[in-house]
């Protein structure tokens, strides 16, 4: 039996100093739609199941590094690892395949080294055991941790002050956030979703219940989840910190951003480092246009907060490489990708609606479950695939 490793171990390897080759044996269309960054494609699933180990004879890689074979569910990759091992490679099969990779994660501290300059060092083993920087411990100022769901590019946040932590846009198992907080001796005092998500099931309500903390959501008639509603101009407290709530409709009617005055703004799916939120999910064509017009105003509102303010969004623009610095951009850079923000709102809406990417898989079902607070027995298949909530700039 060839060796195998789980997604957590692969995160550690990819974030470590030793090079790793990831061999994706799925079909080209599957690899193009969703893959581990840097993976090498050699389509071989059918040939391996037909008993043709020579299907991988064309693959070559340096022999001084491990090779991790990846498929959809971790079955045919076992055959690939066996074939590679027979050729002398230090080969492994990724347990659970891309399905398991969907839940792989790491975390990185977001430091603020002066106006608009975000920096961070990943907690590279994926377990959240990084060290706090000088002056960043509980009771010594506000700490922001970016928690990344690597395979989907989902970004959530811990905002901590005086031993308390606020969780924003939780997309991973509650145990991830609990583990990160235990490592810092933080208590989860609140959980916020910036909007009703369409590409992943919110773990926010469950996390809030487990923590005995309030679950907060922008005011909306769509949700049937027990919650504390957030309005424009209100504040969310965590320790000694106060985050200002800003209504930024467009991606969804209820979307909000959370402002850390003078430092950063958590923009949800409204403004990304290199794109803006799509306005069409679960909307008629007329509703999508109205949302696009509203988004124009929201982007201008965010831009007016200041060029150097750091934008921290709820998604990256694709899958993430473990160990990379925080996904962040100063406002002037992020809004430079918001094409047409200086144009009239109607012109902006027309241009935006003309370049929408394909919608996220299963988005209609995901939205309904997030509205109702339902939870399937196994959410992974429902959430599989990369996120598509952004319109690239």
SULPE-V237384 format. One line per field, one symbol per residue. phi: phi as a letter, one per 40 degrees, with the letter a starting at -180 (. if undefined). A space follows every 10 residues. Layout:
phi = ???
//
This chain:
phi = .ccbaccccc dccccccccb bbbcbccdcc cccaacdgcc cbcadccccc gbccdbccca adccbcbbcb bcbgbccccc cccccccgcc bbbccgfcdc cdbcaaaacb cbcgdgbcaa bccccgbgbc cccdgbcdgb hcbbbcbbcc cbgcbbbbbb afgbbbbbfc bbddcccccc cccbgbbcba bbbcaccbba cccddccccc cgbccbadda cccbccabcb bdgcbbcafc cbbccbcbci cbccdbbbbc dgbabccfbc bbcaibccbb cfbccccccc cccccdcccc ccdcchcccc cbccaccicb cdgccdcaac dcccccccdg ccccdccdcc ccccbccdcc dgcccccccc ccgcaccbcc cccdhccbcb bdc
//
